[in-house]
Amino acid sequence: MPYSEPSLLTSSDAAHGAPDIRLIVTDMDGTLLDDDKRAPRELWTVLEQLRERGVLFSPASGRQYATLAREFERAARGMVFIAENGTYVVRDGAELSSDPLAPAVVSRVVEAVRRLGAEGTDVGAVVCGKRSAYVERTDEAFLAEVRKYYVEHRVVEDVTAVDDDILKVALYDFGPAERTTAPALAPFADTHQVVVSGEHWVDVMNRTANKGAAIRQLQRDLGITPAQTLVFGDYLNDLEMLDTAEWSFAMANAHPDVISRARHLAPANTDNGVLRTIARLLRLPDPGPR
């Protein structure tokens, strides 16, 4: 898909009427949520307005399904949750698609993380299953980070021995993951995806799994075109998602690679960029800044 230099959306962009948007997909952290992980207070009003117009709103996140379902409990009916970076898609409690890892791959990734830890890297693995996330580290600093994204998690003796379908292995690095953990996992990139999903997070998934693949499947199932799709993202695990929509937005605070991939820029996550852009495009009442 060709891209022009991203631009900030202005009021003139919506002057000739609202585009025919049927699907809105947004990342969570650094995108919809502010830097304190809080949703905009106007979110629930906007979601009701979208529902009345027949527009499907879908959170797409590295977070697990249970966490997303809890966060959107007030408006979850009919919502499609693209969880675990696209490896698990659920609507009204029913699985629409999933892309689990082979157990042997999970074991290899976990062993690599254990070696990194033994060599002095402050890193821990989160083995992400359909029913729960699983960790071996028990220190509070690590568990505090896990709780932010995985409301359903268990501490186990051996994460490679759990009985669950494993969707991805997420690694939390207390240092800069893009410069430490990600390069150490480069050998897996020959056969799988190794994606930096945040400043401290790296995810290992099947090569076929990403947010973009999940959205394309959803578009096919629902008969929705890229021209009818609006997406928002800020980090490297959002790149493929931007390719699925003619209305693709990088947040003003986004990673440079995301900004270069998107067609437009939205205001920063701290400036209520997602809801303000939705309101401007669909000619809804302006929710204003946070």
N, C-alpha and C positions, 0 to 999 in steps of 0.2 A: 504494500500500500504506500503510495507516495505521500510525503509530508512536506508542508511548508513550514516556515518559521512560526512557532507558536505565538499566539497573540492573546492579550487579555480581552475578554468579551466585553463589549460596550453596549449601551442601551440601543444603539442603532441596529445591532445584530438581531434583535427581536422586534424591530419596528414593523415588519411586514406580517406579523402574526406568529403564533407559536408553532414550532415544528411539530411534526407528528411523532412524538416520542411515546413508545410503548413499554420500554424497559430502561430502568435506571439502576446501574450497578456502581457501588462505591466501596472502596477500601475503608478500613476502620482507622487504625492507628496512623497518625500523621495526616489524615485525610478528613474523615467525618468527625473524629474525636479531637478535642484540643490536647494540648501537651500534658494535661493532667488526666487524660483518658476519659473525659466527660463528653457526653453527647450534647448537642445544642438543645436548649430548653424548648425551642420551637419545633423540634423534630417531629413530635407526635401530631401537631397540627398539620404540618406539611404532609406527613404520611397519610393522614385522613383525606386531605385534598387530592393526593395522587390516587388513592383508592377510588374516590368518587369519579375520577376521570378515567379509570380503567388502566392506570399506569402501574406496572409491576415494579416494586422496589426490592432490590436484592443486595444485601451486604456480602462482600467478597473479602475474605480475610484469611490470614494464617492461623487465626484463632480456631478452636475446636467448635463443633456444632453446638454442644451443650452450653458453651459460653455465649455464643451468639443468640441462641434461643432464649436464654435468660435475659440478656440485655434488651431484646426486642419483644419481650413477653406481652407487653401491652398492645402490640400491633402485629403479632406473629401469624395470624390467620391468613393463609394464602401466600405468605412471603416465601421466597426461595432463598435458602441459605447456602452460599458457596463457601464451604468451610475448608480448613486445612489446605489453603492455597489451591483450591480447585479439586482436591482429591476426593472430596465427599460433598455431595449436593443433596439437600433434603428440603422437602416441602410438606408442611402439615404432618411432620413426623415420619413421612415415608421417604425412603431413599430413592432418588432419581438416578444417581450415578455414583460410582466410586472407582478408585484406581489404586488398589493396595499394593504394597511392596512384597516381593518374595521374602520369606523368612531368612534365607541365606544372606540376602543383601542387608537386611536389618542387622544381623549378627556382625557382618563385616564393618558396617558403619559404626556400630557401638564399640567394637574392638579398636577401631581407629581413634575414637574419642577417648577411650580409656588410655591408649598410648599417649595421646596428647596431654592428658592430665598427669600421667606419670612423668612426663618430660617437663612439667612445670607450667603448662597453659591452664589458666583458671577457666575451665569449660565443663559443661555437663550436658548429657543427652536427655532429651524428652522423646520417648517412643510413643507416637501418637496413634492410638487405636480408635476404632469406631465407638467403643463403649467408654473408654477412659484414656487418659495419658498416663505413662508410667515412667518413674524416675528412680535412680539409685542413690543420688546425692541426698543427704538429709540436713545439710546446713541451712539455716534460716535465710541467709542472703540469697541462695539459689532458689529455695522454695518460694520466697516472696515474688521472684520474677515469674516463676511457673504459675502461681495463683492468678496473676494478672490476665493470663490468656487461656488457662486450662482449669475451669471450675471443677471439672471431674478429673482428678488425678490421684494416683496411688504411689506410695513408696514401696518398692519391691526389692528383693535381694538380687534378682537378675532380670533385667528388662528384656533380655533375649528369650526368656522362657515363658512369657505371658501368653494366655490363650485369647487372642483377639486378632481381628484383621488390622494390620498396621498400615496406615495411610502415608505416613512420612516419619522421618527422624529429624527432629528439630534440635539444634545445638545452641545453647546459650553460652556466649563467650563474654566474660566480664571486661575484656579488652575490645579493641576494634575488630569486629569479626571479618570485615572485608580485607584486612591486612594479615590476619593471623589464622583463624580457623578455616576460612574459605580456601586459601592456597593449600593448606594441609590436606584438604579433601579433594583436591583437583583430580586425583586418579579416578574418582567415581564419576567425574564429568564425561568420561568416555562412553559410559553406558546409561547414566542417570542424570537427572538435573541436580545441580548444586547451586542454589540460589540464595543470595544475601537478601533476607527479607526485612532487615532492620539493622540499626547500628551494631547490635550485639547478637543478632540471630542469623543462623544459616540453616536452610532446610534441604534435606536430601529426599528426592521423590523420583518416581518413574519419569522417564523422559517424556512420556505422553501426557503427563499431568501438569497443568497450570491453570490459572484463573481464566485465561483466554480460551483454552480448550473447553472448560466447563461452560463458559458463556456461549460459545458457538453451538454446543449441543443443545443448550436451552433455547437459543434462537431457532434452531431447526425444529425442535419439539413444539414450539409455540407459534411458528410462522412469523417471527419478528426479524426484520432486516437490520443490517448495520446502520442504515439511515434512520431507523427508529430507535436506536440504542444510544444512551448517554452513559459515559463511564468517567470515574474519577480515581486517580491514584497518585502515589507519592514516592514509592520505592521500587527497587529492582524486581520484586516479585509481582509488580503490576504491569510490566512491559508488554507481555502478550495480551493482556486485557485491553490495552489501548488500541490494539490492532483490530478489535472486533467492532468498533463503533466509529461512525463518521463524526459523532459528537464526543471526542475524546479530550479529557481535560487533565493536565498535570496541575497539582497545587503549586502555588508560588513558592512554597517551602520544599518542593520536591527535589529528589536527587537529580543532578544535571542530565543523566541519561534518560530519565523519565521526561523531563522537560523537552529534550530534543526529539523524543518519540511522539509526543502528543500533538494534536492539532491546535489546542488552545490552552491558555493558562487560566486557572481559577484563583481567587484570593486564597491566602494561606488558611490552613486549618484553624489557626488561632483567630481568624477573622471571619469565621462561619462561611468559608468559601463554597462548600458543597450546597448548602441550602440557598445561599444567595444566588448562585448560578442557576440552580433549578428554578427558583422563583423568576429570575429574569428571562430565561428561555421559555418557560411555560406560562409566563404572565400571571404568576401568583403574587399575592401580597408580599412585599419585600420584608423578610424577617430581620434585616439589619445585622450589624456586627454583633459579636458575642457581648 
